[in-house]
Amino acid sequence: MQTPAEQYEQLVGEEDRVVFGIQTCEHCVKLLLDNLKHPGEAQKQDPNPEILKNIHEVEQLLRGEWLNIKIQKELLANQMKHNGDV
């Protein structure tokens, strides 16, 4: 069984992964929207709105996961503080 400190460190790694995913989604949306403003010579079609919606849905799922991680981290931090592990 993991100690609260080990669990906290694992959550930090998960949080890094989730935040990277959110940043990736934001970057993809920005690139697709920028493409609408400045279409290149080779790009004659607008991006499919469904692609943007799907990326947005993934981002929202990741943000929900991030919130859960932050809640778990706070609970563990309080537990460690109470136990004198901090």
SEFIZA-3560 file (N, C-alpha, C; in Angstrom, 3 decimals):
REM SEFIZA-3560
<numar><xx>0.842</xx><yy>-1.178</yy><zz>0.000</zz><atom>N</atom></numar>
<numar><xx>0.000</xx><yy>0.000</yy><zz>0.000</zz><atom>CA</atom></numar>
<numar><xx>0.894</xx><yy>1.250</yy><zz>0.000</zz><atom>C</atom></numar>
<numar><xx>0.515</xx><yy>2.219</yy><zz>-0.804</zz><atom>N</atom></numar>
<numar><xx>1.299</xx><yy>3.442</yy><zz>-0.929</zz><atom>CA</atom></numar>
<numar><xx>1.033</xx><yy>4.389</yy><zz>0.245</zz><atom>C</atom></numar>
<numar><xx>2.072</xx><yy>5.105</yy><zz>0.619</zz><atom>N</atom></numar>
<numar><xx>1.905</xx><yy>6.136</yy><zz>1.641</zz><atom>CA</atom></numar>
<numar><xx>1.191</xx><yy>7.332</yy><zz>0.995</zz><atom>C</atom></numar>
<numar><xx>0.622</xx><yy>8.221</yy><zz>1.814</zz><atom>N</atom></numar>
<numar><xx>0.011</xx><yy>9.419</yy><zz>1.244</zz><atom>CA</atom></numar>
<numar><xx>0.994</xx><yy>10.241</yy><zz>0.400</zz><atom>C</atom></numar>
<numar><xx>2.240</xx><yy>10.306</yy><zz>0.825</zz><atom>N</atom></numar>
<numar><xx>3.239</xx><yy>11.059</yy><zz>0.062</zz><atom>CA</atom></numar>
<numar><xx>3.489</xx><yy>10.417</yy><zz>-1.302</zz><atom>C</atom></numar>
<numar><xx>3.533</xx><yy>9.097</yy><zz>-1.341</zz><atom>N</atom></numar>
<numar><xx>3.717</xx><yy>8.392</yy><zz>-2.617</zz><atom>CA</atom></numar>
<numar><xx>2.501</xx><yy>8.588</yy><zz>-3.521</zz><atom>C</atom></numar>
<numar><xx>1.326</xx><yy>8.542</yy><zz>-2.932</zz><atom>N</atom></numar>
<numar><xx>0.102</xx><yy>8.777</yy><zz>-3.702</zz><atom>CA</atom></numar>
<numar><xx>0.099</xx><yy>10.190</yy><zz>-4.268</zz><atom>C</atom></numar>
<numar><xx>0.528</xx><yy>11.146</yy><zz>-3.446</zz><atom>N</atom></numar>
<numar><xx>0.585</xx><yy>12.544</yy><zz>-3.882</zz><atom>CA</atom></numar>
<numar><xx>1.532</xx><yy>12.691</yy><zz>-5.072</zz><atom>C</atom></numar>
<numar><xx>2.704</xx><yy>12.087</yy><zz>-4.976</zz><atom>N</atom></numar>
<numar><xx>3.677</xx><yy>12.160</yy><zz>-6.069</zz><atom>CA</atom></numar>
<numar><xx>3.137</xx><yy>11.518</yy><zz>-7.344</zz><atom>C</atom></numar>
<numar><xx>2.405</xx><yy>10.439</yy><zz>-7.196</zz><atom>N</atom></numar>
<numar><xx>1.789</xx><yy>9.798</yy><zz>-8.366</zz><atom>CA</atom></numar>
<numar><xx>0.762</xx><yy>10.739</yy><zz>-8.999</zz><atom>C</atom></numar>
<numar><xx>-0.003</xx><yy>11.425</yy><zz>-8.170</zz><atom>N</atom></numar>
<numar><xx>-0.984</xx><yy>12.380</yy><zz>-8.686</zz><atom>CA</atom></numar>
<numar><xx>-0.312</xx><yy>13.548</yy><zz>-9.395</zz><atom>C</atom></numar>
<numar><xx>0.853</xx><yy>13.960</yy><zz>-8.912</zz><atom>N</atom></numar>
<numar><xx>1.591</xx><yy>15.033</yy><zz>-9.582</zz><atom>CA</atom></numar>
<numar><xx>1.941</xx><yy>14.603</yy><zz>-11.001</zz><atom>C</atom></numar>
<numar><xx>2.379</xx><yy>13.365</yy><zz>-11.171</zz><atom>N</atom></numar>
<numar><xx>2.685</xx><yy>12.851</yy><zz>-12.507</zz><atom>CA</atom></numar>
<numar><xx>1.450</xx><yy>12.786</yy><zz>-13.393</zz><atom>C</atom></numar>
<numar><xx>0.340</xx><yy>12.337</yy><zz>-12.811</zz><atom>N</atom></numar>
<numar><xx>-0.913</xx><yy>12.284</yy><zz>-13.570</zz><atom>CA</atom></numar>
<numar><xx>-1.360</xx><yy>13.689</yy><zz>-13.955</zz><atom>C</atom></numar>
<numar><xx>-1.195</xx><yy>14.630</yy><zz>-13.035</zz><atom>N</atom></numar>
<numar><xx>-1.586</xx><yy>16.014</yy><zz>-13.312</zz><atom>CA</atom></numar>
<numar><xx>-0.766</xx><yy>16.581</yy><zz>-14.465</zz><atom>C</atom></numar>
<numar><xx>0.524</xx><yy>16.296</yy><zz>-14.486</zz><atom>N</atom></numar>
<numar><xx>1.375</xx><yy>16.752</yy><zz>-15.585</zz><atom>CA</atom></numar>
<numar><xx>0.875</xx><yy>16.219</yy><zz>-16.928</zz><atom>C</atom></numar>
<numar><xx>0.494</xx><yy>14.934</yy><zz>-16.950</zz><atom>N</atom></numar>
<numar><xx>-0.014</xx><yy>14.310</yy><zz>-18.180</zz><atom>CA</atom></numar>
<numar><xx>-1.314</xx><yy>14.974</yy><zz>-18.625</zz><atom>C</atom></numar>
<numar><xx>-2.214</xx><yy>15.221</yy><zz>-17.673</zz><atom>N</atom></numar>
<numar><xx>-3.518</xx><yy>15.812</yy><zz>-17.998</zz><atom>CA</atom></numar>
<numar><xx>-3.348</xx><yy>17.252</yy><zz>-18.481</zz><atom>C</atom></numar>
<numar><xx>-2.513</xx><yy>18.021</yy><zz>-17.806</zz><atom>N</atom></numar>
<numar><xx>-2.288</xx><yy>19.414</yy><zz>-18.209</zz><atom>CA</atom></numar>
<numar><xx>-1.668</xx><yy>19.463</yy><zz>-19.600</zz><atom>C</atom></numar>
<numar><xx>-0.751</xx><yy>18.556</yy><zz>-19.886</zz><atom>N</atom></numar>
<numar><xx>-0.167</xx><yy>18.502</yy><zz>-21.231</zz><atom>CA</atom></numar>
<numar><xx>-1.247</xx><yy>18.211</yy><zz>-22.271</zz><atom>C</atom></numar>
<numar><xx>-2.173</xx><yy>17.313</yy><zz>-21.945</zz><atom>N</atom></numar>
<numar><xx>-3.270</xx><yy>17.005</yy><zz>-22.860</zz><atom>CA</atom></numar>
<numar><xx>-4.167</xx><yy>18.212</yy><zz>-23.100</zz><atom>C</atom></numar>
<numar><xx>-4.456</xx><yy>18.963</yy><zz>-22.037</zz><atom>N</atom></numar>
<numar><xx>-5.275</xx><yy>20.173</yy><zz>-22.168</zz><atom>CA</atom></numar>
<numar><xx>-4.560</xx><yy>21.192</yy><zz>-23.053</zz><atom>C</atom></numar>
<numar><xx>-3.277</xx><yy>21.384</yy><zz>-22.807</zz><atom>N</atom></numar>
<numar><xx>-2.503</xx><yy>22.332</yy><zz>-23.608</zz><atom>CA</atom></numar>
<numar><xx>-2.463</xx><yy>21.903</yy><zz>-25.071</zz><atom>C</atom></numar>
<numar><xx>-2.363</xx><yy>20.612</yy><zz>-25.303</zz><atom>N</atom></numar>
<numar><xx>-2.355</xx><yy>20.099</yy><zz>-26.677</zz><atom>CA</atom></numar>
<numar><xx>-3.690</xx><yy>20.382</yy><zz>-27.359</zz><atom>C</atom></numar>
<numar><xx>-4.786</xx><yy>20.154</yy><zz>-26.656</zz><atom>N</atom></numar>
<numar><xx>-6.112</xx><yy>20.440</yy><zz>-27.215</zz><atom>CA</atom></numar>
<numar><xx>-6.237</xx><yy>21.924</yy><zz>-27.546</zz><atom>C</atom></numar>
<numar><xx>-5.824</xx><yy>22.775</yy><zz>-26.612</zz><atom>N</atom></numar>
<numar><xx>-5.897</xx><yy>24.217</yy><zz>-26.840</zz><atom>CA</atom></numar>
<numar><xx>-5.076</xx><yy>24.612</yy><zz>-28.063</zz><atom>C</atom></numar>
<numar><xx>-3.905</xx><yy>24.034</yy><zz>-28.198</zz><atom>N</atom></numar>
<numar><xx>-3.027</xx><yy>24.346</yy><zz>-29.331</zz><atom>CA</atom></numar>
<numar><xx>-3.667</xx><yy>23.894</yy><zz>-30.648</zz><atom>C</atom></numar>
<numar><xx>-4.247</xx><yy>22.708</yy><zz>-30.654</zz><atom>N</atom></numar>
<numar><xx>-4.893</xx><yy>22.197</yy><zz>-31.870</zz><atom>CA</atom></numar>
<numar><xx>-6.061</xx><yy>23.088</yy><zz>-32.291</zz><atom>C</atom></numar>
<numar><xx>-6.875</xx><yy>23.485</yy><zz>-31.331</zz><atom>N</atom></numar>
<numar><xx>-8.006</xx><yy>24.357</yy><zz>-31.646</zz><atom>CA</atom></numar>
<numar><xx>-7.501</xx><yy>25.677</yy><zz>-32.210</zz><atom>C</atom></numar>
<numar><xx>-6.469</xx><yy>26.236</yy><zz>-31.587</zz><atom>N</atom></numar>
<numar><xx>-5.913</xx><yy>27.499</yy><zz>-32.070</zz><atom>CA</atom></numar>
<numar><xx>-5.409</xx><yy>27.355</yy><zz>-33.497</zz><atom>C</atom></numar>
<numar><xx>-4.700</xx><yy>26.275</yy><zz>-33.790</zz><atom>N</atom></numar>
<numar><xx>-4.188</xx><yy>26.070</yy><zz>-35.144</zz><atom>CA</atom></numar>
<numar><xx>-5.320</xx><yy>25.947</yy><zz>-36.158</zz><atom>C</atom></numar>
<numar><xx>-6.353</xx><yy>25.205</yy><zz>-35.801</zz><atom>N</atom></numar>
<numar><xx>-7.478</xx><yy>25.040</yy><zz>-36.722</zz><atom>CA</atom></numar>
<numar><xx>-8.224</xx><yy>26.355</yy><zz>-36.935</zz><atom>C</atom></numar>
<numar><xx>-8.399</xx><yy>27.128</yy><zz>-35.865</zz><atom>N</atom></numar>
<numar><xx>-9.077</xx><yy>28.415</yy><zz>-36.017</zz><atom>CA</atom></numar>
<numar><xx>-8.216</xx><yy>29.414</yy><zz>-36.792</zz><atom>C</atom></numar>
<numar><xx>-6.907</xx><yy>29.399</yy><zz>-36.549</zz><atom>N</atom></numar>
<numar><xx>-5.998</xx><yy>30.258</yy><zz>-37.311</zz><atom>CA</atom></numar>
<numar><xx>-6.039</xx><yy>29.911</yy><zz>-38.794</zz><atom>C</atom></numar>
<numar><xx>-6.213</xx><yy>28.643</yy><zz>-39.086</zz><atom>N</atom></numar>
<numar><xx>-6.296</xx><yy>28.204</yy><zz>-40.474</zz><atom>CA</atom></numar>
<numar><xx>-7.534</xx><yy>28.784</yy><zz>-41.155</zz><atom>C</atom></numar>
<numar><xx>-8.592</xx><yy>28.996</yy><zz>-40.387</zz><atom>N</atom></numar>
<numar><xx>-9.792</xx><yy>29.613</yy><zz>-40.950</zz><atom>CA</atom></numar>
<numar><xx>-9.526</xx><yy>31.071</yy><zz>-41.323</zz><atom>C</atom></numar>
<numar><xx>-8.709</xx><yy>31.752</yy><zz>-40.500</zz><atom>N</atom></numar>
<numar><xx>-8.413</xx><yy>33.157</yy><zz>-40.750</zz><atom>CA</atom></numar>
<numar><xx>-7.439</xx><yy>33.333</yy><zz>-41.910</zz><atom>C</atom></numar>
<numar><xx>-6.468</xx><yy>32.444</yy><zz>-41.989</zz><atom>N</atom></numar>
<numar><xx>-5.397</xx><yy>32.567</yy><zz>-42.977</zz><atom>CA</atom></numar>
<numar><xx>-5.197</xx><yy>31.252</yy><zz>-43.726</zz><atom>C</atom></numar>
<numar><xx>-6.136</xx><yy>30.900</yy><zz>-44.577</zz><atom>N</atom></numar>
<numar><xx>-5.973</xx><yy>29.633</yy><zz>-45.286</zz><atom>CA</atom></numar>
<numar><xx>-4.764</xx><yy>29.682</yy><zz>-46.218</zz><atom>C</atom></numar>
<numar><xx>-3.996</xx><yy>28.608</yy><zz>-46.205</zz><atom>N</atom></numar>
<numar><xx>-2.832</xx><yy>28.513</yy><zz>-47.074</zz><atom>CA</atom></numar>
<numar><xx>-3.227</xx><yy>28.146</yy><zz>-48.492</zz><atom>C</atom></numar>
<numar><xx>-2.270</xx><yy>28.214</yy><zz>-49.386</zz><atom>N</atom></numar>
<numar><xx>-2.534</xx><yy>27.873</yy><zz>-50.791</zz><atom>CA</atom></numar>
<numar><xx>-2.951</xx><yy>26.418</yy><zz>-50.936</zz><atom>C</atom></numar>
<numar><xx>-2.301</xx><yy>25.558</yy><zz>-50.177</zz><atom>N</atom></numar>
<numar><xx>-2.593</xx><yy>24.123</yy><zz>-50.314</zz><atom>CA</atom></numar>
<numar><xx>-3.891</xx><yy>23.747</yy><zz>-49.604</zz><atom>C</atom></numar>
<numar><xx>-4.319</xx><yy>24.562</yy><zz>-48.656</zz><atom>N</atom></numar>
<numar><xx>-5.516</xx><yy>24.254</yy><zz>-47.877</zz><atom>CA</atom></numar>
<numar><xx>-6.710</xx><yy>24.985</yy><zz>-48.478</zz><atom>C</atom></numar>
<numar><xx>-7.556</xx><yy>24.270</yy><zz>-49.178</zz><atom>N</atom></numar>
<numar><xx>-8.720</xx><yy>24.883</yy><zz>-49.827</zz><atom>CA</atom></numar>
<numar><xx>-10.017</xx><yy>24.639</yy><zz>-49.055</zz><atom>C</atom></numar>
<numar><xx>-9.992</xx><yy>23.733</yy><zz>-48.061</zz><atom>N</atom></numar>
<numar><xx>-11.198</xx><yy>23.434</yy><zz>-47.309</zz><atom>CA</atom></numar>
<numar><xx>-11.071</xx><yy>23.939</yy><zz>-45.880</zz><atom>C</atom></numar>
<numar><xx>-12.191</xx><yy>24.348</yy><zz>-45.319</zz><atom>N</atom></numar>
<numar><xx>-12.229</xx><yy>24.704</yy><zz>-43.905</zz><atom>CA</atom></numar>
<numar><xx>-12.181</xx><yy>23.416</yy><zz>-43.093</zz><atom>C</atom></numar>
<numar><xx>-11.624</xx><yy>23.490</yy><zz>-41.876</zz><atom>N</atom></numar>
<numar><xx>-11.635</xx><yy>22.292</yy><zz>-41.031</zz><atom>CA</atom></numar>
<numar><xx>-13.066</xx><yy>21.906</yy><zz>-40.681</zz><atom>C</atom></numar>
<numar><xx>-13.296</xx><yy>20.651</yy><zz>-40.596</zz><atom>N</atom></numar>
<numar><xx>-14.606</xx><yy>20.136</yy><zz>-40.251</zz><atom>CA</atom></numar>
<numar><xx>-14.963</xx><yy>20.602</yy><zz>-38.832</zz><atom>C</atom></numar>
<numar><xx>-16.121</xx><yy>21.246</yy><zz>-38.663</zz><atom>N</atom></numar>
<numar><xx>-16.519</xx><yy>21.691</yy><zz>-37.317</zz><atom>CA</atom></numar>
<numar><xx>-16.592</xx><yy>20.540</yy><zz>-36.312</zz><atom>C</atom></numar>
<numar><xx>-16.858</xx><yy>19.339</yy><zz>-36.782</zz><atom>N</atom></numar>
<numar><xx>-16.914</xx><yy>18.181</yy><zz>-35.887</zz><atom>CA</atom></numar>
<numar><xx>-15.555</xx><yy>17.915</yy><zz>-35.247</zz><atom>C</atom></numar>
<numar><xx>-14.489</xx><yy>18.181</yy><zz>-35.981</zz><atom>N</atom></numar>
<numar><xx>-13.149</xx><yy>17.990</yy><zz>-35.422</zz><atom>CA</atom></numar>
<numar><xx>-12.946</xx><yy>18.941</yy><zz>-34.247</zz><atom>C</atom></numar>
<numar><xx>-13.324</xx><yy>20.193</yy><zz>-34.441</zz><atom>N</atom></numar>
<numar><xx>-13.201</xx><yy>21.167</yy><zz>-33.358</zz><atom>CA</atom></numar>
<numar><xx>-14.064</xx><yy>20.772</yy><zz>-32.159</zz><atom>C</atom></numar>
<numar><xx>-15.273</xx><yy>20.303</yy><zz>-32.409</zz><atom>N</atom></numar>
<numar><xx>-16.153</xx><yy>19.878</yy><zz>-31.320</zz><atom>CA</atom></numar>
<numar><xx>-15.564</xx><yy>18.688</yy><zz>-30.579</zz><atom>C</atom></numar>
<numar><xx>-14.998</xx><yy>17.733</yy><zz>-31.313</zz><atom>N</atom></numar>
<numar><xx>-14.401</xx><yy>16.558</yy><zz>-30.679</zz><atom>CA</atom></numar>
<numar><xx>-13.196</xx><yy>16.941</yy><zz>-29.820</zz><atom>C</atom></numar>
<numar><xx>-12.361</xx><yy>17.832</yy><zz>-30.319</zz><atom>N</atom></numar>
<numar><xx>-11.209</xx><yy>18.289</yy><zz>-29.544</zz><atom>CA</atom></numar>
<numar><xx>-11.692</xx><yy>18.991</yy><zz>-28.276</zz><atom>C</atom></numar>
<numar><xx>-12.731</xx><yy>19.801</yy><zz>-28.413</zz><atom>N</atom></numar>
<numar><xx>-13.302</xx><yy>20.508</yy><zz>-27.254</zz><atom>CA</atom></numar>
<numar><xx>-13.832</xx><yy>19.513</yy><zz>-26.221</zz><atom>C</atom></numar>
<numar><xx>-14.497</xx><yy>18.466</yy><zz>-26.671</zz><atom>N</atom></numar>
<numar><xx>-15.021</xx><yy>17.452</yy><zz>-25.753</zz><atom>CA</atom></numar>
<numar><xx>-13.890</xx><yy>16.755</yy><zz>-25.003</zz><atom>C</atom></numar>
<numar><xx>-12.814</xx><yy>16.425</yy><zz>-25.711</zz><atom>N</atom></numar>
<numar><xx>-11.661</xx><yy>15.793</yy><zz>-25.065</zz><atom>CA</atom></numar>
<numar><xx>-11.076</xx><yy>16.746</yy><zz>-24.022</zz><atom>C</atom></numar>
<numar><xx>-10.959</xx><yy>18.024</yy><zz>-24.391</zz><atom>N</atom></numar>
<numar><xx>-10.426</xx><yy>19.015</yy><zz>-23.446</zz><atom>CA</atom></numar>
<numar><xx>-11.301</xx><yy>19.100</yy><zz>-22.199</zz><atom>C</atom></numar>
<numar><xx>-12.613</xx><yy>19.075</yy><zz>-22.355</zz><atom>N</atom></numar>
<numar><xx>-13.510</xx><yy>19.160</yy><zz>-21.209</zz><atom>CA</atom></numar>
<numar><xx>-13.375</xx><yy>17.922</yy><zz>-20.315</zz><atom>C</atom></numar>
<numar><xx>-13.224</xx><yy>16.750</yy><zz>-20.912</zz><atom>N</atom></numar>
<numar><xx>-13.005</xx><yy>15.535</yy><zz>-20.128</zz><atom>CA</atom></numar>
<numar><xx>-11.703</xx><yy>15.636</yy><zz>-19.332</zz><atom>C</atom></numar>
<numar><xx>-10.669</xx><yy>16.139</yy><zz>-19.972</zz><atom>N</atom></numar>
<numar><xx>-9.387</xx><yy>16.303</yy><zz>-19.293</zz><atom>CA</atom></numar>
<numar><xx>-9.495</xx><yy>17.313</yy><zz>-18.158</zz><atom>C</atom></numar>
<numar><xx>-10.246</xx><yy>18.389</yy><zz>-18.375</zz><atom>N</atom></numar>
<numar><xx>-10.409</xx><yy>19.387</yy><zz>-17.312</zz><atom>CA</atom></numar>
<numar><xx>-11.155</xx><yy>18.791</yy><zz>-16.111</zz><atom>C</atom></numar>
<numar><xx>-12.122</xx><yy>17.919</yy><zz>-16.371</zz><atom>N</atom></numar>
<numar><xx>-12.811</xx><yy>17.227</yy><zz>-15.283</zz><atom>CA</atom></numar>
<numar><xx>-11.864</xx><yy>16.308</yy><zz>-14.526</zz><atom>C</atom></numar>
<numar><xx>-11.016</xx><yy>15.608</yy><zz>-15.273</zz><atom>N</atom></numar>
<numar><xx>-10.019</xx><yy>14.738</yy><zz>-14.656</zz><atom>CA</atom></numar>
<numar><xx>-9.034</xx><yy>15.568</yy><zz>-13.826</zz><atom>C</atom></numar>
<numar><xx>-8.657</xx><yy>16.732</yy><zz>-14.347</zz><atom>N</atom></numar>
<numar><xx>-7.722</xx><yy>17.611</yy><zz>-13.643</zz><atom>CA</atom></numar>
<numar><xx>-8.326</xx><yy>18.087</yy><zz>-12.321</zz><atom>C</atom></numar>
<numar><xx>-9.613</xx><yy>18.442</yy><zz>-12.358</zz><atom>N</atom></numar>
<numar><xx>-10.280</xx><yy>18.867</yy><zz>-11.129</zz><atom>CA</atom></numar>
<numar><xx>-10.263</xx><yy>17.744</yy><zz>-10.096</zz><atom>C</atom></numar>
<numar><xx>-10.551</xx><yy>16.526</yy><zz>-10.512</zz><atom>N</atom></numar>
<numar><xx>-10.529</xx><yy>15.395</yy><zz>-9.586</zz><atom>CA</atom></numar>
<numar><xx>-9.137</xx><yy>15.193</yy><zz>-8.999</zz><atom>C</atom></numar>
<numar><xx>-8.120</xx><yy>15.341</yy><zz>-9.814</zz><atom>N</atom></numar>
<numar><xx>-6.742</xx><yy>15.199</yy><zz>-9.334</zz><atom>CA</atom></numar>
<numar><xx>-6.432</xx><yy>16.277</yy><zz>-8.305</zz><atom>C</atom></numar>
<numar><xx>-6.839</xx><yy>17.519</yy><zz>-8.589</zz><atom>N</atom></numar>
<numar><xx>-6.581</xx><yy>18.604</yy><zz>-7.644</zz><atom>CA</atom></numar>
<numar><xx>-7.286</xx><yy>18.362</yy><zz>-6.310</zz><atom>C</atom></numar>
<numar><xx>-8.497</xx><yy>17.820</yy><zz>-6.373</zz><atom>N</atom></numar>
<numar><xx>-9.230</xx><yy>17.509</yy><zz>-5.140</zz><atom>CA</atom></numar>
<numar><xx>-8.492</xx><yy>16.423</yy><zz>-4.355</zz><atom>C</atom></numar>
<numar><xx>-8.082</xx><yy>15.366</yy><zz>-5.036</zz><atom>N</atom></numar>
<numar><xx>-7.365</xx><yy>14.278</yy><zz>-4.376</zz><atom>CA</atom></numar>
<numar><xx>-6.050</xx><yy>14.763</yy><zz>-3.772</zz><atom>C</atom></numar>
<numar><xx>-5.336</xx><yy>15.619</yy><zz>-4.508</zz><atom>N</atom></numar>
<numar><xx>-4.078</xx><yy>16.156</yy><zz>-3.994</zz><atom>CA</atom></numar>
<numar><xx>-4.311</xx><yy>16.973</yy><zz>-2.729</zz><atom>C</atom></numar>
<numar><xx>-5.349</xx><yy>17.777</yy><zz>-2.721</zz><atom>N</atom></numar>
<numar><xx>-5.646</xx><yy>18.610</yy><zz>-1.550</zz><atom>CA</atom></numar>
<numar><xx>-5.997</xx><yy>17.738</yy><zz>-0.343</zz><atom>C</atom></numar>
<numar><xx>-6.789</xx><yy>16.702</yy><zz>-0.574</zz><atom>N</atom></numar>
<numar><xx>-7.140</xx><yy>15.794</yy><zz>0.519</zz><atom>CA</atom></numar>
<numar><xx>-5.904</xx><yy>15.088</yy><zz>1.071</zz><atom>C</atom></numar>
<numar><xx>-5.031</xx><yy>14.646</yy><zz>0.178</zz><atom>N</atom></numar>
<numar><xx>-3.799</xx><yy>14.000</yy><zz>0.623</zz><atom>CA</atom></numar>
<numar><xx>-2.883</xx><yy>14.974</yy><zz>1.352</zz><atom>C</atom></numar>
<numar><xx>-2.801</xx><yy>16.203</yy><zz>0.865</zz><atom>N</atom></numar>
<numar><xx>-1.964</xx><yy>17.209</yy><zz>1.528</zz><atom>CA</atom></numar>
<numar><xx>-2.471</xx><yy>17.461</yy><zz>2.941</zz><atom>C</atom></numar>
<numar><xx>-3.781</xx><yy>17.545</yy><zz>3.104</zz><atom>N</atom></numar>
<numar><xx>-4.363</xx><yy>17.744</yy><zz>4.438</zz><atom>CA</atom></numar>
<numar><xx>-4.086</xx><yy>16.543</yy><zz>5.340</zz><atom>C</atom></numar>
<numar><xx>-4.188</xx><yy>15.343</yy><zz>4.757</zz><atom>N</atom></numar>
<numar><xx>-3.916</xx><yy>14.121</yy><zz>5.515</zz><atom>CA</atom></numar>
<numar><xx>-2.448</xx><yy>14.080</yy><zz>5.951</zz><atom>C</atom></numar>
<numar><xx>-1.537</xx><yy>14.436</yy><zz>5.053</zz><atom>N</atom></numar>
<numar><xx>-0.119</xx><yy>14.433</yy><zz>5.389</zz><atom>CA</atom></numar>
<numar><xx>0.187</xx><yy>15.480</yy><zz>6.449</zz><atom>C</atom></numar>
<numar><xx>-0.454</xx><yy>16.630</yy><zz>6.341</zz><atom>N</atom></numar>
<numar><xx>-0.247</xx><yy>17.695</yy><zz>7.327</zz><atom>CA</atom></numar>
<numar><xx>-0.745</xx><yy>17.237</yy><zz>8.708</zz><atom>C</atom></numar>
<numar><xx>-1.893</xx><yy>16.606</yy><zz>8.710</zz><atom>N</atom></numar>
<numar><xx>-2.494</xx><yy>16.114</yy><zz>9.960</zz><atom>CA</atom></numar>
<numar><xx>-1.598</xx><yy>15.032</yy><zz>10.598</zz><atom>C</atom></numar>
<numar><xx>-1.005</xx><yy>14.179</yy><zz>9.743</zz><atom>N</atom></numar>
<numar><xx>-0.155</xx><yy>13.097</yy><zz>10.230</zz><atom>CA</atom></numar>
<numar><xx>1.269</xx><yy>13.551</yy><zz>10.523</zz><atom>C</atom></numar>
<numar><xx>1.573</xx><yy>14.804</yy><zz>10.190</zz><atom>N</atom></numar>
<numar><xx>2.919</xx><yy>15.308</yy><zz>10.406</zz><atom>CA</atom></numar>
<numar><xx>3.910</xx><yy>14.853</yy><zz>9.357</zz><atom>C</atom></numar>
<numar><xx>3.424</xx><yy>14.432</yy><zz>8.196</zz><atom>N</atom></numar>
<numar><xx>4.296</xx><yy>13.961</yy><zz>7.106</zz><atom>CA</atom></numar>
<numar><xx>4.869</xx><yy>15.099</yy><zz>6.290</zz><atom>C</atom></numar>
<numar><xx>4.376</xx><yy>16.308</yy><zz>6.505</zz><atom>N</atom></numar>
<numar><xx>4.828</xx><yy>17.449</yy><zz>5.703</zz><atom>CA</atom></numar>
<numar><xx>5.951</xx><yy>18.161</yy><zz>6.408</zz><atom>C</atom></numar>
//
